[in-house]
């Protein structure tokens, strides 16, 4: 899942470690 660069679930682009 691409939750590292942006959150698909929330729809808000956030940078996660």
PQR file of N, CA, C, O and H, with PARSE charges and radii, in Angstrom:
ATOM      1  N   UNK A   1       0.838  -1.201   0.000 -0.4000 1.5000
ATOM      2  CA  UNK A   1       0.000   0.000   0.000 -0.0000 2.0000
ATOM      3  C   UNK A   1       0.872   1.250   0.000  0.5500 1.7000
ATOM      4  O   UNK A   1       1.946   1.273   0.601 -0.5500 1.4000
ATOM      5  N   UNK A   2       0.395   2.285  -0.682 -0.4000 1.5000
ATOM      6  CA  UNK A   2       1.182   3.524  -0.743 -0.0000 2.0000
ATOM      7  C   UNK A   2       0.766   4.469   0.392  0.5500 1.7000
ATOM      8  O   UNK A   2       0.122   5.492   0.161 -0.5500 1.4000
ATOM      9  H   UNK A   2      -0.477   2.266  -1.170  0.4000 1.0000
ATOM     10  N   UNK A   3       1.143   4.108   1.603 -0.4000 1.5000
ATOM     11  CA  UNK A   3       0.789   4.955   2.740 -0.0000 2.0000
ATOM     12  C   UNK A   3       2.008   5.715   3.214  0.5500 1.7000
ATOM     13  O   UNK A   3       1.949   6.468   4.186 -0.5500 1.4000
ATOM     14  H   UNK A   3       1.666   3.276   1.791  0.4000 1.0000
ATOM     15  N   UNK A   4       3.127   5.507   2.511 -0.4000 1.5000
ATOM     16  CA  UNK A   4       4.380   6.156   2.909 -0.0000 2.0000
ATOM     17  C   UNK A   4       4.391   7.618   2.465  0.5500 1.7000
ATOM     18  O   UNK A   4       4.815   8.502   3.209 -0.5500 1.4000
ATOM     19  H   UNK A   4       3.175   4.895   1.721  0.4000 1.0000
ATOM     20  N   UNK A   5       3.920   7.854   1.247 -0.4000 1.5000
ATOM     21  CA  UNK A   5       3.945   9.215   0.704 -0.0000 2.0000
ATOM     22  C   UNK A   5       2.611   9.907   0.935  0.5500 1.7000
ATOM     23  O   UNK A   5       2.567  11.066   1.349 -0.5500 1.4000
ATOM     24  H   UNK A   5       3.576   7.135   0.643  0.4000 1.0000
ATOM     25  N   UNK A   6       1.520   9.191   0.665 -0.4000 1.5000
ATOM     26  CA  UNK A   6       0.206   9.797   0.848 -0.0000 2.0000
ATOM     27  C   UNK A   6      -0.787   8.746   1.324  0.5500 1.7000
ATOM     28  O   UNK A   6      -0.668   7.564   0.999 -0.5500 1.4000
ATOM     29  H   UNK A   6       1.555   8.250   0.328  0.4000 1.0000
ATOM     30  N   UNK A   7      -1.751   9.190   2.085 -0.4000 1.5000
ATOM     31  CA  UNK A   7      -2.733   8.270   2.637 -0.0000 2.0000
ATOM     32  C   UNK A   7      -3.944   8.172   1.717  0.5500 1.7000
ATOM     33  O   UNK A   7      -4.681   9.143   1.545 -0.5500 1.4000
ATOM     34  H   UNK A   7      -1.848  10.150   2.349  0.4000 1.0000
ATOM     35  N   UNK A   8      -4.145   6.994   1.127 -0.4000 1.5000
ATOM     36  CA  UNK A   8      -5.250   6.801   0.196 -0.0000 2.0000
ATOM     37  C   UNK A   8      -6.577   6.757   0.965  0.5500 1.7000
ATOM     38  O   UNK A   8      -7.617   7.175   0.458 -0.5500 1.4000
ATOM     39  H   UNK A   8      -3.546   6.206   1.267  0.4000 1.0000
ATOM     40  N   UNK A   9      -6.517   6.245   2.187 -0.4000 1.5000
ATOM     41  CA  UNK A   9      -7.723   6.087   2.997 -0.0000 2.0000
ATOM     42  C   UNK A   9      -8.275   7.442   3.420  0.5500 1.7000
ATOM     43  O   UNK A   9      -9.477   7.691   3.339 -0.5500 1.4000
ATOM     44  H   UNK A   9      -5.672   5.904   2.599  0.4000 1.0000
ATOM     45  N   UNK A  10      -7.372   8.316   3.873 -0.4000 1.5000
ATOM     46  CA  UNK A  10      -7.805   9.633   4.325 -0.0000 2.0000
ATOM     47  C   UNK A  10      -7.947  10.596   3.157  0.5500 1.7000
ATOM     48  O   UNK A  10      -8.772  11.509   3.182 -0.5500 1.4000
ATOM     49  H   UNK A  10      -6.395   8.114   3.938  0.4000 1.0000
ATOM     50  N   UNK A  11      -7.124  10.375   2.125 -0.4000 1.5000
ATOM     51  CA  UNK A  11      -7.167  11.244   0.963 -0.0000 2.0000
ATOM     52  C   UNK A  11      -6.289  12.467   1.165  0.5500 1.7000
ATOM     53  O   UNK A  11      -6.316  13.400   0.361 -0.5500 1.4000
ATOM     54  H   UNK A  11      -6.453   9.633   2.105  0.4000 1.0000
ATOM     55  N   UNK A  12      -5.506  12.460   2.248 -0.4000 1.5000
ATOM     56  CA  UNK A  12      -4.626  13.585   2.538 -0.0000 2.0000
ATOM     57  C   UNK A  12      -3.171  13.164   2.394  0.5500 1.7000
ATOM     58  O   UNK A  12      -2.733  12.211   3.038 -0.5500 1.4000
ATOM     59  H   UNK A  12      -5.484  11.702   2.900  0.4000 1.0000
ATOM     60  N   UNK A  13      -2.416  13.872   1.548 -0.4000 1.5000
ATOM     61  CA  UNK A  13      -1.001  13.576   1.339 -0.0000 2.0000
ATOM     62  C   UNK A  13      -0.170  13.887   2.578  0.5500 1.7000
ATOM     63  O   UNK A  13      -0.019  15.047   2.959 -0.5500 1.4000
ATOM     64  H   UNK A  13      -2.772  14.646   1.024  0.4000 1.0000
ATOM     65  N   UNK A  14       0.368  12.843   3.204 -0.4000 1.5000
ATOM     66  CA  UNK A  14       1.180  13.041   4.392 -0.0000 2.0000
ATOM     67  C   UNK A  14       2.453  12.211   4.286  0.5500 1.7000
ATOM     68  O   UNK A  14       2.424  11.094   3.770 -0.5500 1.4000
ATOM     69  H   UNK A  14       0.246  11.900   2.894  0.4000 1.0000
ATOM     70  N   UNK A  15       3.563  12.745   4.769 -0.4000 1.5000
ATOM     71  CA  UNK A  15       4.833  12.030   4.708 -0.0000 2.0000
ATOM     72  C   UNK A  15       5.029  11.203   5.976  0.5500 1.7000
ATOM     73  O   UNK A  15       5.158  11.753   7.070 -0.5500 1.4000
ATOM     74  H   UNK A  15       3.586  13.653   5.189  0.4000 1.0000
ATOM     75  N   UNK A  16       5.051   9.894   5.825 -0.4000 1.5000
ATOM     76  CA  UNK A  16       5.235   9.004   6.967 -0.0000 2.0000
ATOM     77  C   UNK A  16       6.572   8.288   6.860  0.5500 1.7000
ATOM     78  O   UNK A  16       7.023   7.972   5.759 -0.5500 1.4000
ATOM     79  H   UNK A  16       4.946   9.447   4.936  0.4000 1.0000
ATOM     80  N   UNK A  17       7.198   8.037   7.977 -0.4000 1.5000
ATOM     81  CA  UNK A  17       8.498   7.359   8.005 -0.0000 2.0000
ATOM     82  C   UNK A  17       8.381   5.906   7.568  0.5500 1.7000
ATOM     83  O   UNK A  17       9.381   5.189   7.533 -0.5500 1.4000
ATOM     84  H   UNK A  17       6.832   8.295   8.871  0.4000 1.0000
TER
END
